[in-house]
């Protein structure tokens, strides 16, 4: 028995040893609990990142989308830098060929208008940095003194809103100019010429090679908003129908409705990108871009903003009804079941929109909708006749459902 214990204990690290290795008690990895948690968290983080990269690669390979657009823009930026290098170094024989590919690389932006705007900002910033550094070198005769004299005002200039996010290039250009040790008039001329060359190549590549047109983002955000609204309405309907909801559940519905605001913000941002991407890309340039060049009208943004606002008001009403400290309470179970079916119909209409099947006149759906409205109006009159405090809640819920149905199925307004 002693020999067996000795053999089993052989190779164990002393107590408190946190060196990496295989521990019969805790498995491979560091024995310290904190280090093990850090290692596990790091492993999960790396795994999530790897899975995200793999999903993006599959999406880019599968078909048009945001991921493929990112690949195209990245390849265009790399191609613009290579072209600028070849033109500057091999065709023009310029010894300072660094500036041209650098500027061309960063000017392949998300839109052609953005590229042109940033080209002007960056060229101005680089010219200011080059001239300021050269003047400071001429005054001080020392690179360190020139750096101390030129960089502070250039950093202040970088915060000027007119430069956007390109102002920092003024200070970095001054540092590069002084670090290279070439501040003669010819060197300054070469550097400015390379900047203009890179800007021209970057803007031209972005405009002529599959010019970016961000119309798909609007459609994707509208589809996602419709899907999220439909999912929330179905979740609320399931809770009301089963009768298994309380203040906590109603609060979760309210939080889900509040998250729709972030989706609306994404839609507004996508619409702004769409407008900018269509500037300077009309006519022949837009013909160079394959794929659909139409986006849902802006009235759809307003319509879905109203829909999400009605959903938010609906969930807040349910939250108030579920609060035991408030006088108005939830309606009777019969009315709630009818209302749940009504929300299911509205959620189905949202799903039709998300699936590119705009809801239109449907005799069976409209007949069921009319029947449910009749049941709910009867319940409302019953509540009002009894002087029930639940009348206000049911009336508010019914009003929001009517608003949602009118927004999602306009033909129903005349029903």
GUSEVEX-406786 format. One line per field, with one value per residue (C-alpha): x negated, y negated, z negated; residue in one letter; residue number from 1. Coordinates in steps of 0.1 Angstrom, whole numbers, plus 5000, padded with zeros to 4 digits. Example, Ala and Ser with C-alpha at 12.3 -4.5 7.8 and 13.67 -1.06 7.14 Angstrom:
<rs>
x c(4877;4863)
y c(5045;5011)
z c(4922;4929)
resn c(a;s)
resi c(1;2)
</rs>
This chain:
<rs>
x c(5000;4972;4956;4988;4992;4957;4962;4995;4979;4949;4947;4971;4960;4955;4984;4988;4969;4987;4965;4983;4987;5012;5026;5045;5069;5076;5065;5041;5033;5023;5034;5041;5079;5075;5050;5073;5103;5082;5070;5105;5119;5090;5097;5134;5126;5102;5128;5155;5133;5123;5160;5169;5141;5153;5189;5179;5158;5187;5211;5187;5184;5221;5233;5237;5238;5219;5191;5185;5186;5159;5137;5142;5133;5102;5090;5096;5076;5047;5049;5049;5018;5000;5009;4998;4964;4959;4967;4946;4916;4914;4930;4921;4889;4896;4874;4901;4927;4939;4965;4985;4994;5000;5025;5041;5046;5065;5086;5105;5135;5170;5184;5170;5181;5164;5132;5133;5140;5113;5089;5092;5089;5059;5040;5045;5033;5002;4993;4997;4975;4948;4946;4947;4920;4898;4902;4894;4863;4852;4857;4841;4816;4822;4847;4855;4861;4881;4902;4909;4918;4941;4959;4979;4996;5002;5019;5041;5049;5058;5088;5102;5136;5129;5103;5126;5106;5078;5062;5038;5020;5006;4986;4976;4964;4943;4927;4920;4905;4881;4872;4863;4838;4848;4864;4850;4874;4871;4879;4910;4921;4917;4937;4965;4966;4968;4997;5017;5009;5020;5052;5060;5054;5073;5104;5103;5100;5129;5151;5143;5139;5172;5181;5196;5234;5249;5285;5285;5279;5312;5331;5313;5321;5357;5360;5344;5366;5397;5385;5377;5411;5429;5409;5417;5454;5455;5437;5462;5491;5478;5475;5510;5525;5509;5516;5480;5469;5462;5445;5411;5422;5439;5406;5387;5412;5406;5369;5372;5393;5367;5341;5360;5348;5312;5324;5341;5308;5291;5317;5312;5274;5279;5301;5275;5249;5273;5278;5240;5232;5255;5237;5212;5221;5250;5251;5222;5204;5235;5236;5203;5218;5235;5264;5297;5295;5329;5337;5370;5385;5378;5415;5409;5385;5412;5438;5417;5407;5444;5449;5421;5435;5469;5453;5434;5466;5483;5456;5456;5494;5489;5462;5485;5513;5489;5478;5497;5493;5513;5551;5556;5552;5551;5584;5602;5587;5612;5603;5566;5568;5586;5560;5532;5546;5549;5512;5504;5521;5501;5469;5476;5480;5445;5430;5446;5428;5395;5399;5404;5441;5458;5491;5521;5558;5564;5601;5595;5572;5595;5625;5606;5595;5630;5642;5615;5623;5659;5650;5627;5652;5678;5654;5646;5683;5687;5658;5672;5707;5693;5673;5642;5608;5595;5614;5587;5560;5581;5590;5554;5543;5570;5561;5524;5535;5557;5528;5504;5529;5535;5498;5490;5520;5531;5560;5575;5582;5612;5624)
y c(5000;4976;4984;4977;4943;4935;4943;4923;4893;4894;4863;4841;4806;4792;4774;4738;4745;4726;4737;4749;4786;4814;4817;4849;4829;4798;4810;4792;4755;4733;4745;4710;4704;4668;4678;4707;4683;4659;4687;4700;4665;4658;4691;4683;4649;4662;4688;4663;4641;4671;4680;4644;4644;4677;4665;4633;4653;4676;4647;4630;4662;4669;4637;4599;4583;4562;4587;4589;4551;4549;4574;4553;4521;4536;4550;4517;4499;4523;4520;4482;4483;4506;4485;4453;4470;4482;4448;4428;4451;4468;4444;4411;4422;4402;4412;4402;4427;4433;4405;4415;4451;4440;4413;4436;4463;4442;4424;4455;4446;4460;4435;4416;4383;4392;4400;4367;4347;4365;4360;4323;4324;4347;4328;4296;4312;4328;4295;4276;4302;4302;4265;4259;4284;4271;4235;4245;4264;4233;4211;4234;4254;4283;4312;4313;4276;4277;4305;4286;4255;4271;4299;4280;4256;4285;4305;4276;4273;4310;4303;4278;4292;4283;4311;4338;4368;4360;4332;4355;4360;4325;4334;4368;4354;4329;4357;4377;4347;4339;4375;4380;4352;4339;4305;4288;4271;4300;4325;4305;4303;4340;4347;4324;4338;4373;4364;4350;4380;4405;4385;4386;4423;4432;4412;4425;4461;4457;4440;4461;4496;4508;4474;4481;4476;4483;4491;4526;4514;4495;4526;4549;4525;4522;4560;4564;4538;4555;4589;4577;4560;4592;4613;4590;4590;4628;4630;4606;4626;4659;4644;4630;4661;4684;4661;4665;4629;4606;4573;4588;4602;4569;4551;4574;4566;4529;4533;4552;4524;4499;4518;4510;4475;4487;4504;4472;4454;4479;4473;4436;4441;4464;4439;4412;4435;4442;4406;4399;4429;4416;4383;4380;4415;4407;4416;4435;4441;4458;4481;4495;4508;4542;4551;4533;4496;4489;4486;4485;4450;4428;4430;4466;4453;4430;4458;4482;4455;4451;4488;4492;4462;4479;4511;4492;4476;4510;4526;4497;4501;4537;4528;4504;4530;4556;4532;4541;4505;4490;4489;4500;4537;4561;4570;4603;4635;4637;4602;4610;4641;4623;4595;4621;4635;4599;4593;4626;4613;4581;4600;4621;4589;4578;4611;4607;4574;4589;4617;4592;4601;4568;4575;4567;4575;4609;4618;4645;4623;4593;4614;4628;4593;4580;4608;4601;4564;4572;4594;4568;4540;4561;4567;4530;4521;4548;4534;4499;4510;4526;4495;4517;4499;4523;4503;4477;4505;4524;4493;4482;4516;4517;4483;4493;4525;4505;4481;4509;4527;4494;4488;4524;4531;4497;4513;4521;4485;4487;4520)
z c(5000;4992;5025;5044;5027;5035;5072;5073;5056;5079;5101;5081;5078;5044;5027;5040;5072;5100;5129;5159;5163;5158;5123;5115;5094;5116;5151;5175;5170;5141;5106;5093;5096;5108;5135;5146;5149;5169;5192;5197;5204;5228;5246;5249;5262;5289;5298;5302;5324;5345;5349;5359;5385;5399;5401;5418;5443;5450;5455;5479;5499;5498;5515;5515;5481;5457;5453;5491;5493;5467;5486;5518;5501;5485;5518;5535;5509;5513;5551;5549;5527;5551;5581;5564;5556;5592;5606;5582;5580;5613;5637;5622;5605;5574;5545;5520;5531;5496;5495;5526;5515;5480;5490;5517;5491;5466;5491;5503;5481;5476;5502;5532;5517;5484;5503;5521;5489;5470;5499;5495;5458;5458;5486;5467;5434;5450;5468;5435;5416;5443;5446;5409;5402;5430;5417;5382;5393;5412;5382;5355;5376;5352;5357;5320;5318;5350;5336;5304;5324;5350;5334;5306;5331;5355;5328;5320;5357;5358;5335;5360;5371;5407;5408;5395;5385;5409;5389;5371;5404;5401;5369;5381;5414;5395;5375;5407;5424;5396;5390;5426;5424;5459;5456;5487;5511;5536;5509;5498;5535;5539;5508;5517;5552;5539;5517;5545;5567;5540;5534;5571;5574;5542;5552;5588;5577;5553;5579;5609;5594;5581;5564;5530;5529;5494;5503;5490;5454;5454;5466;5441;5412;5421;5424;5390;5374;5388;5376;5341;5338;5349;5325;5296;5305;5307;5273;5257;5273;5259;5224;5224;5239;5213;5185;5173;5170;5142;5135;5143;5176;5185;5176;5200;5227;5221;5222;5255;5269;5258;5277;5308;5305;5311;5343;5354;5348;5370;5397;5395;5398;5428;5445;5441;5456;5484;5492;5491;5512;5540;5542;5571;5583;5606;5643;5657;5624;5609;5639;5628;5596;5599;5578;5570;5569;5553;5516;5498;5497;5467;5458;5447;5421;5407;5408;5388;5364;5357;5354;5329;5309;5307;5296;5269;5257;5257;5235;5211;5207;5198;5174;5156;5155;5140;5112;5081;5067;5096;5096;5133;5136;5165;5183;5178;5192;5220;5233;5229;5250;5278;5276;5277;5310;5323;5315;5333;5365;5363;5356;5387;5407;5395;5405;5440;5443;5431;5457;5485;5486;5479;5462;5483;5483;5470;5466;5439;5419;5421;5411;5381;5373;5374;5352;5326;5326;5320;5290;5276;5280;5263;5234;5233;5230;5203;5183;5187;5176;5145;5137;5137;5133;5160;5187;5192;5197;5222;5241;5243;5255;5281;5294;5298;5316;5340;5347;5354;5377;5396;5401;5412;5433;5448;5466;5432;5426;5449;5435)
resn c(x;x;x;x;x;x;x;x;x;x;x;x;x;x;x;x;x;x;x;x;x;x;x;x;x;x;x;x;x;x;x;x;x;x;x;x;x;x;x;x;x;x;x;x;x;x;x;x;x;x;x;x;x;x;x;x;x;x;x;x;x;x;x;x;x;x;x;x;x;x;x;x;x;x;x;x;x;x;x;x;x;x;x;x;x;x;x;x;x;x;x;x;x;x;x;x;x;x;x;x;x;x;x;x;x;x;x;x;x;x;x;x;x;x;x;x;x;x;x;x;x;x;x;x;x;x;x;x;x;x;x;x;x;x;x;x;x;x;x;x;x;x;x;x;x;x;x;x;x;x;x;x;x;x;x;x;x;x;x;x;x;x;x;x;x;x;x;x;x;x;x;x;x;x;x;x;x;x;x;x;x;x;x;x;x;x;x;x;x;x;x;x;x;x;x;x;x;x;x;x;x;x;x;x;x;x;x;x;x;x;x;x;x;x;x;x;x;x;x;x;x;x;x;x;x;x;x;x;x;x;x;x;x;x;x;x;x;x;x;x;x;x;x;x;x;x;x;x;x;x;x;x;x;x;x;x;x;x;x;x;x;x;x;x;x;x;x;x;x;x;x;x;x;x;x;x;x;x;x;x;x;x;x;x;x;x;x;x;x;x;x;x;x;x;x;x;x;x;x;x;x;x;x;x;x;x;x;x;x;x;x;x;x;x;x;x;x;x;x;x;x;x;x;x;x;x;x;x;x;x;x;x;x;x;x;x;x;x;x;x;x;x;x;x;x;x;x;x;x;x;x;x;x;x;x;x;x;x;x;x;x;x;x;x;x;x;x;x;x;x;x;x;x;x;x;x;x;x;x;x;x;x;x;x;x;x;x;x;x;x;x;x;x;x;x;x;x;x;x;x;x;x;x;x;x;x;x;x;x;x;x;x;x;x;x)
resi c(1;2;3;4;5;6;7;8;9;10;11;12;13;14;15;16;17;18;19;20;21;22;23;24;25;26;27;28;29;30;31;32;33;34;35;36;37;38;39;40;41;42;43;44;45;46;47;48;49;50;51;52;53;54;55;56;57;58;59;60;61;62;63;64;65;66;67;68;69;70;71;72;73;74;75;76;77;78;79;80;81;82;83;84;85;86;87;88;89;90;91;92;93;94;95;96;97;98;99;100;101;102;103;104;105;106;107;108;109;110;111;112;113;114;115;116;117;118;119;120;121;122;123;124;125;126;127;128;129;130;131;132;133;134;135;136;137;138;139;140;141;142;143;144;145;146;147;148;149;150;151;152;153;154;155;156;157;158;159;160;161;162;163;164;165;166;167;168;169;170;171;172;173;174;175;176;177;178;179;180;181;182;183;184;185;186;187;188;189;190;191;192;193;194;195;196;197;198;199;200;201;202;203;204;205;206;207;208;209;210;211;212;213;214;215;216;217;218;219;220;221;222;223;224;225;226;227;228;229;230;231;232;233;234;235;236;237;238;239;240;241;242;243;244;245;246;247;248;249;250;251;252;253;254;255;256;257;258;259;260;261;262;263;264;265;266;267;268;269;270;271;272;273;274;275;276;277;278;279;280;281;282;283;284;285;286;287;288;289;290;291;292;293;294;295;296;297;298;299;300;301;302;303;304;305;306;307;308;309;310;311;312;313;314;315;316;317;318;319;320;321;322;323;324;325;326;327;328;329;330;331;332;333;334;335;336;337;338;339;340;341;342;343;344;345;346;347;348;349;350;351;352;353;354;355;356;357;358;359;360;361;362;363;364;365;366;367;368;369;370;371;372;373;374;375;376;377;378;379;380;381;382;383;384;385;386;387;388;389;390;391;392;393;394;395;396;397;398;399;400;401;402;403;404;405;406;407;408;409;410;411;412;413;414;415)
</rs>
